[in-house]
Structure formats: structure tokens, C-alpha cells
Amino acid sequence: MRQFSRTSFFAFLIVTLFASVNGLSQEHPSLILTKEGVRNIRAELGNIPLFDATLEREKKEVDAEIAQGINTPIPKDYSGGYTHEKHKKNFLIAQKAGVLYQVLQDEKYAKYIKEMLFQYEAMYKDLPLHPKTRSYARGKLFWQCLNDSNWLVYMSQAYDCIYNYLSKEERNTLENNLFKPFADHISVDSPQFYQRVHNHSTWGNAAVGMIGLVMNDQELIDRALYGIKDLKLDAKAKDDDGGFLNQDGKAGFLANIEEPFSPDGYYNEGPYYQRYAMYPFLIFATGLENVKPELEIFKFKDSVLLKSVTALLNLTDADGEFFPLNDGQKGMSYYARELVTAVDIAYRYGNQDASLLSVAQEQESVLLDDSGLAVALGVKNGKAKPFEKKSINLSDGPEGKQGGVAILRSKDIELVFKYASQGSSHGHYDKLSYSLYAKGEEVIQDYGLARFVNIEQKGGGNYLKENKTWAKQTIAHNTITQNEASHFDGKFEIGSKYHSELYFFDDSKANIKIASAKEKNAYPGTQMHRTMALITDEDLEQPYMLDLMRVTSNKVNKYDFPYYFKGQVIQANFEYQTPKSLDVLGNNHGYQHLFVEGAAKASDDNSKLSWLNEGEFHTLTSVTHANDNLIFTRIGANDPEFNLRRDAGLLLRRENTKNTLFASVIEAHGSYSPISELAINSNSSIKKVEVLVDTDAYTAIRITLVNDKSKLFIVANNNGSKEESHKLKINNKNHTWVGSYYYN
């Protein structure tokens, strides 16, 4: 339950903000660092190893930059180019220099920031829009308002730290010629950027609000919290990814907390962009907490900002890397600076959860502020406890009613099952898709995004056209594609209207973690129902994945069901032909990017493929029909600039079919050492997978092992209740159970 309604919160906000304007002027620093915090930090220096080590690293970095002198070049480049990266480094270093000035009391850091800010002041008052015209909202220092907002978020912290070092006249010059015009450009002058619900706008809101807090400018603070009042947007305006801009009047920082976050803390754009947005969310919230504590911002929407940190940490694999749901660059992890910020602030303001301290220990870094001090002291005093990642189901949507993401974990195996909403303009057309991990390594992969972030040679570091033509398309994911067309025909305005529905989720049993969801809107007249489980069985070496995808339709279709496996093929039980030259699988919806490397007809009622990856064997056993086609694919067709990875896949194609079931098992087994050159348990332990029953009411699967032991799994297709009693006769034997599924 929320402490108070949003309407009550707004009313309370207006009263308290009015009262604060008429109160005493604020001290500095007060935004992220506070005067009391600085005193506490100075008292502990030399006695807090994690903090001290971070301070030494950042001092060395800033001192090296000061020695090189200040350069504020005239903007001209995209991401990754010299001017872009120089202005980016300037704001990062300035923020750190501000902290060093406060903590070490060395005037050289304040002088450095002052000189830099006045260089920007001299430049900005006559600076035109950035010469690169690609963005839907051009900045002035950077090619897009998003990066300009980054600059102001960090520079507001630097300004707060040297506020009292500057004279009143100097502050007036900076505020009137630089900060206020800067804030106006990214908000009033760029409503298509600022006035919506999106991670871009969150950065804009935080930028305007934070400089407003430093300057005690109530107009800017209100603009940050509520957006621009009485403003109409062009209904045809689109962002860089083709997503239509917000037209429903929801805008401002509070709306950007209210709308994208579910009650569980899941952010609808996915973990990669949740990671990116956590910095402005939590930094601005910290500023509000310090300057306007009466707002109790960390309690807004039942403390969802604090919950979101735990949710985000759970959206990482065993190595701390975020699952690449929607647009997501692989390799991004909780070692990123945004997550150092998130962990430290969540610890300080979230009842000091000791499990966050163990994450901070792994990060080997803390914020050089009040929150970082709290974490460093907690670590020093031995309070850290392990952060345990368990199976979890995270709801999507502002009320938690727009699907979600289930993460099933058993021993070293992790299964990520996505049944979420579209995910704003960063969403992909991949309803009921999944990815599979073993010991932090991909077994069945999600492609992620098609972009080389901040690499200038690759499209200025921006999204490549292949992100739309490949990465977002359904065939790029491990789910059903019908008639070679993406879900919702690959149209954002359709896909954003719908979400999948959770059927059931159960992580209560030690031997089975399971999730089931349905999708009825991806294709008109077709329903998909997918049930996925990780099953731990004493007769198998590792937990195995069971996957049941039921498709019911009102017409005959062609279904494609891919497995994007990672590793090298070891063995297949079907005879395939490899072509002398490579053909392309199709013409549109991502098919134009798939080469055909091999083809076969299913020769058995089970088709098996084994591969080796990172020293471990994996085997897929899939139930197949006599007319099924098996196609080895390779990503990279129609990609003359080599923007796509050349990853492999196996595609199961079933044609001229109305209703069908795709049933498969993936098991991890054995190992191979290139040092000993020994292969251990390289063969599958599964002899056969059979569909015993598949009706509207029940689906029953028998898995027979090589030792002739058999396992029976049954799922109730129309009643997911945990309390419902069921009875099903199979081969003259009655099976009774209570709940949505049965396993024995």
C-alpha cells in the first residue's frame, strides 16, 4: 500500500514547496554532498579502506586532467567523436573535482571548475544548435538533448560544491548566461524531448531540477517535478527509435517514476536502460531528499525507486551482467558507475540492506559523498551479507498488470522468460521469448541491440539500421514467428497497446521452478501459451529446461521456432545438407539477415542437437513431426558493413499447421578440458521426449532417460490455480494432483 495517493502527494508538495521558498536560504554543498556529510567524511579519512581507495583513484584521475589544461571545443561530432567525448569527460571530471574540493579543501579543484564553467559561459550564450541534425531533439554541446542533460546533471553537482567559492556576481553571470538558458533549451525549447515518459526525459527532468535546487529556483523545480504546463506536442513527432512521443499529458519527474516502474521495481524499457536511468532517478531524488526533505521522495509510489535497485540487481547473470532484454548492450553490468550510485543510495535510504554491501565490495568503489561513506563504514564494520539471487517474478506496468519477466534459477542455470509489455520505443517484438544461461555464460542467447555505443566509426555510435531490421524483429528471438511476419507486424503503435498475461509462476519447490504465460494479440486469431521450467532431478547431472509452446489459431499457418545456441556443433541426429553457396532465408521482418547454412527434414519424432560452449556440453531434444524442416542459420546476410554478429541458430519450421505444440528439453551435461583433452559425459542423458496428451485442458510430456527411467510432466492449460484439483488418465493410469502442474 502507498502511504498516500498521488493527488495527496501533489497537494502536500505545493504547500511544502511554498513554505520552503519563504524559509531560510540553503547552505552549500547541499545537493548530493552535504556540509554535515563533508565533516563526517573528513573525520573518517584514512580509516575507511573502500572510501579511501576510491578517493585516491579519483584524485589521481582529476589531477591528471588538471595538468592537461581545460579544453571546451566547439561541438561538431556524434557520440565517440572528439568533441563529444571531450565535453563528456569535462562534466565527469568537474563533478569529481567538486567533491575533491570539499573533502580535501584544496582550492585548485574549485579554481579548475570555475575556469571550466566560465569557458562554457563564454561559449554557450552564442552557441547554435549542434551541427549534426539526426536527433529528434538537438542539443547545443552535444548532438542530442539527452547528452546536454547529462552535462547539466553532473555540472549542477560541481556548481553546488564551489557555490560559496564564487562571488555573488560570478554566480549571477553563470546562472543567467549558462545554467538558466541551458535548462530552458532542454525543456521549454525542446518539449518533444522533455515532455514525456522516457529515460531521455528523466535525464532532462533531473537536469532542470538539480540546477533548480542549487539555485533555489522554484520555477525550475516545479518544471522538473511536473513537466511544462499547458503545452501541446506535435502528434506526429517521433523519437530516434521511431516511437511516438507522449501525448497524454503525463510528464515530469514524478510521472517518470509513476508510469515506467512496476510496483516490483521493474522498468518497462528493460534492465539496460533501467541501469542508465537509475543515475538521474536516484541522484535527483537524493538532491530532493537533502534540500526538500519534507517531500519524502523516497517514499513515493511505495518506495519504488529503492525497490528498483534490488529488482535491477536480480536482472543480472552470475557474472553481474544485465540480461539483454529489449535494447540492451551485452556486457553491461552492475560494475557500471550508475550501479555504484544506485547501490550506495539504496543502502543509505533503504533501511541499510546489508546484502547491498557485498555488491559494493565487488564493485570496489563507492560514491565520495554521504551515501558512499555509509557504505564504506558498513563494509569496514563487517556488516556485509551475500546478495542472493533467487528465482523471481517481476511484474511490468505502473500497476503491475502488464505482464512481466520471470527469472528461474536452479544451481548454476538461469532461465529468463519475458512476457512483458512492449517496453516503450526500446522494446522488441518478442512476446514469450527466453534466454538460457549456465554459470553466467549464454546457452541460448538473446541478440541484444545492434549498436556500437560511442564508437564513432559505426554510425556515430548511434543505433544502426539493423537494430530495426534485425534485432527488434521477432525472428531474432527465441519465440514463435508466424508466416514470416513479426509480432504486431513489427509496428510500435500496435505492439504498445498489448502485453502478455501471466498464467502462473511457482518457485516454491526445491526441484522445480516454473513460469507460464499466454499471448493472444501478437497475431490476430492466434494464441500462444508457453510454459517453461527448470527441473532438478537426481537422475540428471544438471537442472534441465523444459519448454512447452502451444499455438492455437483460427487458420493454417507456417511457424518458425528458432534456437540461437552459443557454441560449436558437436552432433545432430538428423542428416542435413550444406549448400555450396549461401541463400537468404527470407525477404523481410529480419529474415533477410539470415543465411541458410544447412537444411534437413526431421527423420525421427525427436530431433537432437548437441553443442560445446565454454567447456560444457548442451543438448537440445525437440519433438518433431515428419514434415518438419530443420534449418541451420547464420546471422549476417544483407549486412555489407558487418554491423551484425555472425551468430548461429537452429530453426524448426512447421508448415501447413493450424494448432500445434513445440515441446523441447535442453540439458547441460559433462565437460571438456583443452588442457587434459578429456571429454566427460559428452552424450545426452535423454533418450526420448514424447507428447502423451495435448488438449485444451491438459498437456502431458514423458521424458525417458538413457537408463530407461521416465519422468512425467503435466500442465493444466485452462486453470492455473494452485488450489485446483486435477485428474487425468494416461495409458489407463490415473494421475491426480492439486495445482497448475504435475511432475513425477
N, C-alpha and C positions, 0 to 999 in steps of 0.2 A: 504493500500500500504506500502511496506517496504521502508525504507529510502534509502537503497542501496542494490544492488544484493549481493548474497553470494560471487561471484567471486571478485567484487569490494571490499567487506569487507576483503577478504583474502589478496588482494594486499595492501590495506591500512594497514592491520595488520603487514605485513612483513616490510613495511617502518617504521612504528612507533616503532615496537619492536627493529629494528636495531638501531634506533635513541636513544631509551631508554638505550640500553646496553652501549652506549658511553656517557651517561649523568652522572649526579652526582649519587653517591651511595645513596640508600634509607635509610630512618630513620626507627627506630623500637620503638614501635609497628606500623605496617602499614598494616597488613593483614585484620583483621576484626575490632579490636580496632585501633584507630589512635592516634597520640600524641595530636592532637587538640581535639579529642573526649575525651581523658582522662582528659585533662584540663577542658573541659566543664562539664564532669561528676563530678569531684571533686568540682567544683564551685556550683553545684546544690544539692549535697548530703545533706540529711536531709530535703529537700524541695520538693521532688518528691515521693509521697507515694508508687506508684506502683513499681518504681525502688528500693526504699529503702527497701521495704518488700522483694523483690526478693533477693537483696544483703544480707540481714540478713539471709534468709533461706540458701542461698548457702554458706555463711561464716560458718554457724553452721555445715553444711554437710562436708565441706572441713576440718574444724578444727577437727572434729571427726575422719576423715580418717588419718590426720597427726598424731594424738595421737596414732593411732594403729600401725604406722610404715609402711614402704614400703615393699611390697611383690611382687616379679615378678617370679612366679613359672614356672618350666619347663612345656611347653604345653603338654597336653595329652587328653583333654576332648572335646566332642561335645558341641553344644550350651546348656546352662543350667548347665553344669558341672562346678566344682570349678575353674579350671584353666582358662576356657573360661570366666566365669563371673568376675574373678579377673582382668584379663587383660582388660576386657571391662570397669570395674569400674575405673581402673587406668587411662585410657585415658579420661574418662569423668571428673574425679576429677582433672587431670592435667590441662585440658583446663580451668576449673573454677578457679583453683589456680592461673593460669597465669593472669586472669582478676583481681582477688583479689590483686595480687602483684601490678599491675599497678594502680588500683583505690585507694587502701589503703596504698600503699607504705610500706608494711610490708615485710621485707626480708625473713621471714620464708617461705613464699609461693614460692619465687624464689628458695630458698635452697631445698625445697621439690621436685620441678620439676627437678632441676639439679641432685639431687641424684637418682631420678627415672630414668631419661634418661641415666645416666651412668651405672645404673644396666642393663638397656636394651642394652646398647652398649657392655657391657662385655658379655652378653648372646648371642646377635644376630650374632656376627661375626663367631661363631662356631655352630649356630643353624641349624639343618637339617630341612627338610620338616616335617610338622605336622604328628604325627604318625597315625592319623585317615585318611584312604585312600578313603573315599566315594566321596569326592568332585572331580569335573572335573578339578579344579584348586586349589591345596592345598596351603595354606599359611604356615607360619612358627610359628607365635604366635598363630594363630587360624587355625581351620580345613579347612578354605577356604579363598582364597584371598580377598573375599568380606569383611570379618571382619578385615583382615590385613589393608585393605584400610580405614575402619572406624577408626582404630587406628591412621593412619598417617594423616587423615583429622583433627582429634582433636589435635594430638600431634604437628602438624605444628603450630597451634594457640598458644599452650603453649610455644613452642620454640620461636615464634615471640615475645611473651610477656617478655621472660627473655633473649633475644638475647644480649642485652647490659650488662646484669648482668654477662654473661660468658666472659672469656678471649678469645682472638683470637685462642689460642692453643686448648682450650676446644671446641670451635665451630668447628675447623678443625677435631678434633677427632670424634665428634658426626656426622658430615656431611660425613666424609669418611668411618667410620666404621658402622654407623647406618642408617642415612637418605638416602644417595645415594644407598647403597645396598638394602635397603627396597623398595625404589621407583623402582629400577631395577627389583626386584623379581616380583612385582605385574604388571609390564608392559612387559619389554623385555623377562623376563624368563617365563611369563605366558600369551602369546598372545591370547590363547583361552578364557581367561578371559577379557583381556584388549581391544582387537582389534575388537570391535563390537558395536552394538547399543542395549543397555540393561541397566536396572538400576544398575546391577553389575558394568558394565564398567563405568558408570557415577561416581560411587564412586571411581573407580580406577583412572579415569582422574582427578577428583578433588584432590585426594590424591597426585598424582605426581605433579600436577600444583601448589598446595598450598605450598608444601615444596620447589618447584622450585622458587616460588615468594619470600619466606622468604630468601632463599639462593642466590637469584638473579642469578639463573642458567637457562640461556636461552634455553639450550637443553631440560631440563625437562619441561619448559613452553611450548615449541613447541610440545613436545611429548604429553602433556596433551591436547592441543588445537586441534591437527590434527591426533593424533594416531601415530603408529610406521610406518615409511615409508618402502616400498618395502618388505613387509612381507607376506608370504603365509601361510594360515592356512590349517590344515588337514580338508578336506571336510567332513569327517565322524565324526568330533568332535561334541559332544553334551554337553549341559549343564545339570544340575542336574534334570531338569524337562523334558528332552527328546527333547528340542527344538534345531534345528540345528543352529550352530553358524554362525555369519555374514560372508558372502563370497564375498560381492560386493565391498569391499574396503572402505566402509564407517566406520569411526572410529574417536575417539577423542571427546572432549567436545562439539565442535560446531556441529558435526554430531549428537550427542546425544540430542542436542536442536532441530536441524532441522528435524529429522526424527520422533521421537515418539510423538511430540506435534502437535496438530492441530492448525490452526490459532485462534481457540477459547480458546486454553489453555488446552484442554483435552489430557491426556496422555494415550497412547494406552494400557498400561498394566493394567489400571484401577486405581481407587482412592486409594486403599490400598498401592499400590506400587508407585503411584504418591506422596503420603504422605511421603513415605520412601526416595524417590529420591529428594524431594524438598530440603532437607538439603544440600547435596553436590552441587546441582544446584545453590542454592542461596548463600551459603557460598563462594563457589569458585568465583561466579560472583561478590560478594562483594569484595573479595580479588583483583580480576582483576580491579574492579572499583576504588579501593583505590590505588593500586600500578601502574596500567596501565590505567589511566582514558581516555587516548586517544583512547582506543579500543571501548568505549561506548557499553560495552557488554549488558547492559540492554535494548538497542535499537535493538539488533539483532533479526531477524525474527519478526519485528514489535512489539517489546517488549513482546514477548510471555511468557517469564519467569514471568513477572509481571501479565500478564493476567491469567496465570495458577493458581495463588493463589486464585483469585476470582472464577475461574471455580471449583477449589477443594473445596472451602467453600460451593459452591452450590451443591456439590455432597454429602452433609450430610443431615441427617434427622432432625426432630425438636429438637432432643437432641444433635445435633452436631456430631453424629456418621456417619462414611462413609458408603455409600451403598456398600454392598459386591459384587461388580461386578468383575468377574474373580476370581483369587485367592485373597481372602480378609478375614482377621480375623474380626469377628463381635466384636463390642465394641470399635474398634479403632476410635478415634475421633479427633477433632481439639484442644483438650486439650493436645495432644502429643507434646513433645518438638520440633519435626520437624515443627509443625504448629505455635508454638510460634516464631520460627525463620522466617518462611515464612511470617507471618502476619507483624512482625516488619520490615523486609527488604522491603516487598512490600509497606508498608506505607511510609517508608523513600524515596524510589526511585520511587514510583509510584504516584507522584503528591499528596501525603498525603491524600488519600481517607479516609474521616472521619468515614465511616462505618466500617473500619477495627479496629478503636479504640474501638468500642463496643465489638468486638470479643476479643480483648486484655483484656478488662475489665472482660469478662467471664473467660478467661484463668488465670487471676490473677497472671500473670508472664510476664516478658519481658527479652530480651537479655541484658546482662550487657555490652553494647557497645554503639556505636554511634546511631544505629537504635533503640535500646531499650530506649535510652534517649529521642529520638524524640517522640516515642510513649507515654512514661510516661509523658512528658511535654504536649502532646496533650490531654491526659486524664485529667491531672491536670487542664488544662485551659478550660475544659468543651467543647471541640470540638467534642466529640463522637456523632455519629448518628447511629441509628439502622442499622444492616446489614439485609436487607430484602431479603428473599429467595422467588423468584417468579418462575413461570414456565419458563423453559429454554431448548433450544435445543443446545447441544454441538456436533459439528462435530468431526469426527475422521479422522486420516491420515494427513500426512505432508502438504497437500494442502486442507484438509477439504473435501475430496472426497471419503472417505472410510467408509461411514455410520456414526453412531453416537449414542448418548444417549439422549433421551428426558425425562425430568422430568416435570411431570404435577402436579401442586399444586392448591388445592382449599380448603379454610378454613383449617381444620386440616388433610386433606387427601393428601397423596403424592403417585404418581404412577411413577415408574422408568421403562422406556421402553428401552431395549437395542437392537440396530440394528447395532452394531459396527463391526469392523474388528476382527480378531482372538485375538489380544492383546498379541502378542509375545508368549513366552513359558508359560506365566502365564494365557493365555486365556483359556476359557471354550467353549465347543461345544453347544452353547445355542442361536442360532440365533432367533431373535424376542421373547426373553424371557422378563419377567417382574417381579417386586415385588411391593407390596402394603403396605402402612403404614397409621396408624391413630394415631395422637398425638405422633408421634415418635416410636410407637410400631408396630411390624410386624403384618400384617393381612395375607398376602400371602408372604411367605418368599423365598429368595434365600439362598441356603445352605451355600455359602461361601467356605472356604477351609477346608481340612482335615489335620490339623496340630495343635500341641500344642507348640506354639512358645516359645522357650527357656525353655521348661520343659524336662529335661534330660531323665526322665523315659519313655517318649513317643518318641521313635526313635531318641534320642539325640536332641530333639527339632526341628527336620527337617520335611520335608514333608513326610507324611505316604503314603504307597502304595495305601490306599483308596482314596487319592486325585485324583489319575489317574483312579482307577477302579470305583469310585463313583462321587466325587464332580465335576470332569470335564465332565462327561458324560451327554448327553442330557436329559435323564430321570430324572436327579437330578434337573431339572429346569422346570419352568412353560412355556413350549412351546411344540410344536408337536414333537413326536418321531415316525418315520415311520418304520414299520416292525422290531421293537425292535433293531434298529441299530442307533447309534449316528450320528449326522450331520457330514458329510465328513468321515463317517466310523470311527470317532474318531482319525483321522490321522492329525497330526500337519502340515506336509508338504503339504497336500491338503487344509486344512482349512485356512492356512496362505495366500493362493492365492486369497481368495474371501472375500467379505463383502456384507452386505445387503445394500439396497438402500432406502433412504428416499422418500416416496411418497408425503406426505405433513405434515406440522406442523402448528398449529394455536393456539395462546394463546391470540388473540386479543379481544375475547368476555368475558364478565364477567361471563357468566353462563356455558361456556363450554371450556375446554382445551383439545386439541386433537392432536394425532400424528398417522401417518400411514406409514408403510414401507413394502417393499417386499424383499423376499429372494428366489433366483432361483437356487442356487448352492449346498445347503445343501444335497439334494438328486437328483441325475440325473433324469431328466424328471418330476420333481415336483416343483411347485411354491407355496410358502406360502405368503399370503398377510394379514397382521394384522393391524387392526385399533383399537386404544384404546382411550377412552375418559373419562374424569371426568366431570360429568354433575351436576350442581347445579340447583335444581328445588324446587320451593316454596311448592310443594305438598309432598316433602320428607324431612325428618329431617336433613339428611346429604347429601353431594355430593355423587353420586354413580358412580361406574365404569362400563362402557360398553365395552365389549370385543368382537370383531369380527375377527375370524381367518378363512380365506378362503384358501382352499387347492385344487389345480388343478393338476392332474397327468396324465401321459400317460398310466398308468396301475392301476390295482386294488391293494390296499394296506390295511394294518392294521395300524390304527392311535391310538396313546395313547396321552392323553391330561390331565396332572396332575394339581392338585391344592394343593400345600403344605401349608395348613392352620395352623395357630397358635392358639391354644386354645383347649377347650373341646367341644365335640359334644353335642349339645342341642337337635336337632331334624332333621330327614330326612323324606321326603315324599315318600320314596321307601322302600320296605321290603327287608332286606338283611339278609344273613345267615352268622353266625360267626363260624369258624371251631374249632374243639376241639384241633387240633394241627396246627401249622403254617407251611404253604408251602411257598416256594420261588417263586417269580413272574416269573423269567427267569434265564438264564444261563450266560449272558454276557452284556456288554455295560451298566453296572450299575444295571440291573435288578436282578442280583444275590444278591444284597444288600437290596432288598425289600421283606418284609414279606407280605403275604396276610392275613389281619385281618377280612375281610368281603367281601361279593360279592352279587351282585343283578343284575337283568335285569331291565332296565328302564321300568316302568309301565305307564308312562304318557309322554306327549310331553314336559313336563317340569319336571326336577329333581331338588329338592331343598335340601340344607344342611345348617343348622344354627349352629353356634358355639359361645362360650363366651370366650373372651380374654381380660384381663386387665380391667374388669368391663364394657365392651361394647359388644353388640351383633352384629354379622355379618351374613348375609345370601347370599349364592350363589344360583342363579336361572339360570339353564342352559337348553337350548333347546336340547332335546334328541330324538332319534329315537327308534322304537320298539325293535330293535335288539341290541341296545347299552348295554354294560356291565359297571357297576359301581363297582369299586374295592377300598375298604379301604386298604391302605398300611401303613406299618411302616418301617422306615429305621432301619437297624441293622442286617440283615441276613448275613451269612458268614463273620462275624466280631468277631472272638473269643477273640480279645484283647480289645473289646469295644472302638474302635477308633472313631466310628460314633455316633452322637446324635440319640436318638430314636424318631425322629420326625414323625408326622402323615401326611398323604395325602389322597386325593380322586382322583382316576384316572378314567377318562371317556375313554372307549375303543370302537372304531368303526371299525368293520372288514368288509372285502369284499367290499371295497368302493374305488371309483376312485376319484371323485370330491366331496367335502363336505364343510360345513360351521359349525364351532363351534361358537355358539353365547351364551353369558352369561352376567349376571349382578351380581355385588357384591355390597351390600349396608351395611352401618354401621347404626345401629339404637339402641335406648334405652340404658339402663344401668342397672347394678346390684351392690348393695352395700352389702357387707358381714356384715356391721355394722347395717344398718337398716333392712337388709334382705328383701329388696323390689326390685322386678324386674319391671322396667318401660319400656313399649313399646318393649317387648321382641319378638314380632311377626313381620315378614316381611311385608312391605307395598306394595309389588309387588305381584299381583295375577297371572300374566301370561306374558311370553315373547314369541313373535311369529315372525317367518320369513315370511314376506309377499312377498318379491321378492328376488331372488338371481340369477342373471345372470352375464354374463361377463361385462355388462355395469353398473348394479346397484345392491346394496344390501339394502333392506329396512326391518327395525325391528319395531314392535309395542310392547310397554311396557304398560300393563294395570295394574293400581293400584287397591288396595282393595276397594277404593271408586269409582271404575269404570271409573275414568279419564284415558285417554290414551295418550301416548307420541309416536311420530313417529320420527324415525331416518333413514336417507337415506345417503349412501355414494356412490359417483361415483367411480367405480373401475378402469376406464381407463383414466381418465383425472383429475388430481389433481390441476388444475389451479384455482386460486382464482377468476379469471375473467370469467370463462366459465359459460354460461347459460345452465340450465337443465330443462327438463320437463318429468315427469313420471306419468302415470296413474295407480292408485292402487284402486281396487274395484270401478271402474267407477268415480273416483275422480282424477282430475289433480293436481299435485303438481309441482310448478315451483320455482326455486331458482337460485342464482348465487353463484358459489364457489364449492368446492370439497365435501361439505356435507350439509345436511339439518336437522334441529331439531325443532320440534314444539310439 
